């Protein structure tokens, strides 16, 4: 009984903290700023000013964390539930868009998996843009032989996937009209579709969803720890983001491939040509009032990199595109938190359905939250977090060197003090050494803590998704769990590098020409 009381007490305290912490940390930030300027103008000394600045920085950092508390709810809900769709009453006409550069090794398997769908073939047309392919590459030839409509594009100045899709959409507009199809799928050339993929996506589309993403599995999961880490990364997103957001009728994010959208979304063209066109597409869609749903029953596979060089180049490109998406769409999303301009109830978004005042009001509230939620996705948190740590650590070290703060007031000092005493360090060097050792020990402890968290996340994914992940020997799974945190570390390093480096789009090579039948045998 006492244990139950304790658990209830902890739960009540957590709920109270949800509402009181933002206020507390806002006051901490404001008071810190006020004290900082008070210290400057009244000459209250460096010690007072530095402490006030630390409080202000910590206050704003803690406030941001408070505002994102709801993502914990996402993670919990994602364990148990997702949105389900009833079988469709109508079969809609779709176009499939594929941007391919030097993909002759895999494009045939993708088209073949599309031809094997249990959906009426006459309602699905395949469009491929062979984009800046080498002279000896046969992507266009293979695509046409297998019945796809293929356009060839040669423009080395505009080489991103977004420019290729823009060209392909304009070709369709010119030749058949953009409204010739009710919806458009986007796939990468290395993808393979389960035989009921289009049917399951049609269920969601027929339910009125305008943008839908799907379950992204990995066809070379067991190649090595790099491909396995990518696979876990995609499934982590499924569990912690796609499932709960779709259940709550919010906007999740698409991730480059395996998604469907209504033709109205691109009636003015495909305008997303940055390094990560998917993030820009998501942010723009939400800013225009669209939800982005997810169908857990629609499953496809793609190929992941297996060498560090390719993975690093791709992660830096992702990071640069992440930064671009934030600068390009962040202001619009921030604006829609406060002013929606009627975007939530536009006819394209609501399907021309008459809405009551209550429904229109709720749609506005939902759009405001979706805008905040999507802003949290495109917000490059790793950058300000690193800057905050460097600044705060530096300020605390300066207080220690000034003799106005000890290690004991910030971080557990026992190991440091005992070490200094054991080696008989001269008191004149005590403060500098304490500061350096304190910083090193804190950094080491936090790194270990986050690394272990990554291992637990990977183990959780292997357990909860075991029915859909291909058969992998247990000792390989253990190794993949132990190495998965490196994937996240690489992502953070890539973000820091992308902040200063000029990045050009480069295609990720695909060589795993596995067929759907061969993949079925591995599952």
Protein Blocks (a to p, Z undefined) as FASTA:
>chain_A
ZZmmmmmmmmmmmmmmmmmmmmmmmmmmmmmmmmmmmmmmnonojklmmmmmmmmmmmmm
mmmmmmmmmmmmmmmmmmmgccdddddfbdcddddddddehillmmmmmmmmmmmpcbdf
klpccddddehiafkbcklmmmmmnopacdddddfklmcfklmmmmmmmmmmmmnopklp
fbdcdddfkbccdfklmmmmmmmmmnopabdcdddddfklmmpmmlmmmmmmmmmmmmmm
mmmmmmnopacddehiapacdfklmmnopabfbfblmlmmmmmmmmnopacdddfkbccd
ddddfbfklmmmmmmmmmmmmmmmmmmmmmmmmmmmmmnnlmmmgfklnoopacdfklmm
mmmmmmmmmmmmmmmmmpcfklmmmmmmmmmmmmmmmmmmnopacfklmbccklmmmmmm
mnopafklmmmmmmmmmmmmmmmmmmmmmmmmmmmmmmmmmmmmmmmpccddfklmmmmm
mmmmmmmmmmmmmmmmmmmpccdddddddfblcdfklmmmmZZ
